[in-house]
Amino acid sequence: MSEVPLTKKQREFATKWHNLIYTFLNEKGLSEEDYYDIVVFGFLRAVKEYVSKPALQRYSFSTIAWKKMDSALINHFQSMSCQKRNGYTISLHTLTYGGEPVRLEEVISAPDQLMMQLETELLLHDLAQRATRQQMAVVHMRSAGYNVREIARTQSISMKKVQELLGEIRDLLMVVCHG
């Protein structure tokens, strides 16, 4: 909602039509206590637009306000149903189906070095099927910690060529990872 306060004309207009909020809530079967604070912003948006845009005045204000309040309500429900607000939570004090308490290591996973090494090797294997020998040599040197200058000197190529090869490898890696 805009931080700009209503003008005197907009305040008077809003006062005149204020009961439309209650009509909207009643027609939708919504509690005034729970939903007034949500739909009022749609109503106020409608007031601002209706009063400041003469082209809208060929329509009934109630139609414009109804659409804006409906939109505010839809946005609220979408926001409340998004994944971050509906995450599955468990208590460490609850029991599993077998009657055993939940162990911390079942809830919080730590990085597994062996699994990470396996994933890296599988990724390199898939990459090797698509890359040239020179590209793979650069990959192995880069993963061993060599910088661009050292790779260029060891491979007897220019630093620009090493950077080009690294760019090609990044593109191949995207294909390998994302299909």
C-alpha positions as CSV (number, residue, x, y, z in Angstrom):
1,M,0.0,0.0,0.0
2,S,1.2,3.5,-0.8
3,E,2.6,5.5,2.0
4,V,0.8,8.6,0.7
5,P,-2.1,9.6,2.9
6,L,-5.6,10.1,1.5
7,T,-6.5,13.5,0.4
8,K,-9.5,15.3,2.0
9,K,-11.6,14.3,-1.0
10,Q,-10.5,10.7,-0.9
11,R,-11.2,10.5,2.9
12,E,-14.7,11.9,2.4
13,F,-15.3,9.4,-0.4
14,A,-14.0,6.5,1.7
15,T,-16.2,7.5,4.6
16,K,-19.3,7.6,2.3
17,W,-18.5,4.1,1.0
18,H,-17.0,2.5,4.1
19,N,-20.0,0.1,4.7
20,L,-19.1,-1.6,1.5
21,I,-16.2,-3.3,3.4
22,Y,-18.8,-4.9,5.7
23,T,-21.0,-5.9,2.9
24,F,-18.1,-7.6,1.1
25,L,-17.1,-9.5,4.3
26,N,-20.7,-10.6,5.0
27,E,-21.3,-11.7,1.4
28,K,-18.0,-13.7,1.5
29,G,-18.9,-15.2,4.9
30,L,-15.7,-13.8,6.4
31,S,-15.3,-12.7,10.0
32,E,-14.9,-8.9,10.3
33,E,-12.4,-9.5,13.2
34,D,-10.1,-11.7,11.1
35,Y,-10.4,-10.2,7.6
36,Y,-11.2,-6.5,7.9
37,D,-7.5,-5.5,8.2
38,I,-6.9,-7.4,5.0
39,V,-9.6,-6.2,2.7
40,V,-9.5,-2.6,3.9
41,F,-6.3,-2.1,2.0
42,G,-7.9,-3.2,-1.2
43,F,-10.8,-0.8,-0.4
44,L,-8.4,2.1,0.2
45,R,-6.5,1.3,-3.0
46,A,-9.8,1.4,-4.9
47,V,-10.7,4.8,-3.3
48,K,-7.4,6.4,-4.3
49,E,-7.6,5.1,-7.9
50,Y,-11.3,5.9,-8.3
51,V,-11.0,9.5,-7.1
52,S,-7.8,10.2,-8.9
53,K,-8.6,8.6,-12.3
54,P,-11.7,10.1,-13.9
55,A,-11.7,7.3,-16.5
56,L,-12.7,4.8,-13.8
57,Q,-15.7,6.8,-12.8
58,R,-17.7,5.5,-15.7
59,Y,-18.0,2.3,-13.7
60,S,-19.7,1.9,-10.3
61,F,-17.3,2.4,-7.4
62,S,-18.6,-0.7,-5.7
63,T,-17.5,-2.8,-8.8
64,I,-13.9,-1.4,-8.6
65,A,-13.8,-1.7,-4.8
66,W,-15.1,-5.2,-4.9
67,K,-12.4,-6.3,-7.3
68,K,-9.7,-4.6,-5.3
69,M,-10.9,-6.2,-2.0
70,D,-11.2,-9.5,-3.7
71,S,-7.6,-9.1,-5.0
72,A,-6.3,-8.2,-1.5
73,L,-8.0,-11.3,-0.1
74,I,-6.6,-13.6,-2.8
75,N,-3.1,-12.2,-2.2
76,H,-3.5,-12.9,1.5
77,F,-4.6,-16.5,0.9
78,Q,-1.7,-17.1,-1.6
79,S,0.7,-15.6,0.9
80,M,-0.6,-17.8,3.7
81,S,-0.4,-21.0,1.6
82,C,3.1,-20.5,0.4
83,Q,5.7,-23.1,1.3
84,K,7.6,-21.0,3.8
85,R,4.5,-20.6,6.0
86,N,3.5,-24.3,5.8
87,G,6.7,-26.1,6.6
88,Y,6.5,-29.4,8.3
89,T,7.8,-29.2,11.9
90,I,8.5,-31.9,14.4
91,S,9.4,-31.7,18.0
92,L,12.5,-33.5,19.3
93,H,10.2,-34.6,22.2
94,T,7.7,-36.5,20.0
95,L,7.9,-40.2,19.5
96,T,8.0,-41.8,16.1
97,Y,5.5,-44.4,14.9
98,G,7.6,-47.1,16.6
99,G,7.5,-45.3,19.9
100,E,11.2,-44.3,19.7
101,P,12.2,-40.7,20.3
102,V,13.4,-38.7,17.3
103,R,17.2,-38.7,17.2
104,L,18.9,-35.4,16.4
105,E,21.0,-36.9,13.6
106,E,17.7,-37.9,11.8
107,V,16.6,-34.3,11.8
108,I,19.8,-32.4,11.0
109,S,22.1,-33.9,8.4
110,A,25.8,-33.2,8.5
111,P,27.8,-33.2,5.2
112,D,29.0,-36.7,4.5
113,Q,32.5,-36.4,3.0
114,L,32.4,-39.8,1.4
115,M,29.1,-39.0,-0.3
116,M,30.4,-35.6,-1.5
117,Q,33.5,-37.3,-2.9
118,L,31.3,-39.9,-4.7
119,E,29.1,-37.2,-6.2
120,T,32.1,-35.3,-7.4
121,E,33.6,-38.3,-9.0
122,L,30.3,-39.1,-10.8
123,L,30.0,-35.6,-12.0
124,L,33.5,-35.6,-13.3
125,H,32.8,-39.0,-15.0
126,D,29.7,-37.5,-16.8
127,L,31.7,-34.4,-17.7
128,A,34.6,-36.5,-19.1
129,Q,32.1,-38.1,-21.6
130,R,31.5,-34.6,-23.1
131,A,34.8,-32.8,-22.6
132,T,38.0,-32.9,-24.6
133,R,41.2,-34.1,-23.1
134,Q,42.5,-30.5,-22.8
135,Q,39.3,-29.4,-21.1
136,M,39.6,-32.3,-18.6
137,A,43.3,-31.6,-17.9
138,V,42.2,-28.0,-17.1
139,V,39.4,-29.3,-14.8
140,H,41.8,-31.6,-12.9
141,M,44.4,-28.9,-12.5
142,R,41.8,-26.3,-11.4
143,S,40.2,-28.7,-8.9
144,A,43.7,-29.4,-7.5
145,G,44.0,-25.7,-6.7
146,Y,46.1,-24.4,-9.6
147,N,45.3,-20.9,-10.8
148,V,44.9,-19.8,-14.4
149,R,48.5,-18.7,-14.8
150,E,49.9,-22.0,-13.5
151,I,47.5,-24.0,-15.7
152,A,48.5,-22.0,-18.8
153,R,52.2,-22.5,-18.1
154,T,51.9,-26.2,-17.4
155,Q,49.6,-26.8,-20.5
156,S,51.7,-24.5,-22.7
157,I,48.6,-22.4,-23.7
158,S,47.7,-18.8,-23.1
159,M,45.8,-17.6,-20.1
160,K,43.0,-16.4,-22.4
161,K,42.7,-20.0,-23.8
162,V,42.5,-21.4,-20.2
163,Q,39.7,-18.9,-19.4
164,E,37.9,-20.0,-22.7
165,L,38.3,-23.6,-21.7
166,L,36.9,-22.9,-18.2
167,G,33.9,-21.2,-19.8
168,E,33.3,-24.2,-22.1
169,I,33.6,-26.5,-19.1
170,R,31.0,-24.4,-17.2
171,D,28.6,-24.7,-20.1
172,L,29.2,-28.5,-20.3
173,L,28.7,-28.7,-16.5
174,M,25.3,-26.9,-16.9
175,V,24.3,-29.5,-19.5
176,V,25.5,-32.4,-17.2
177,C,23.7,-31.0,-14.2
178,H,20.5,-29.7,-15.7
179,G,20.1,-31.8,-18.8
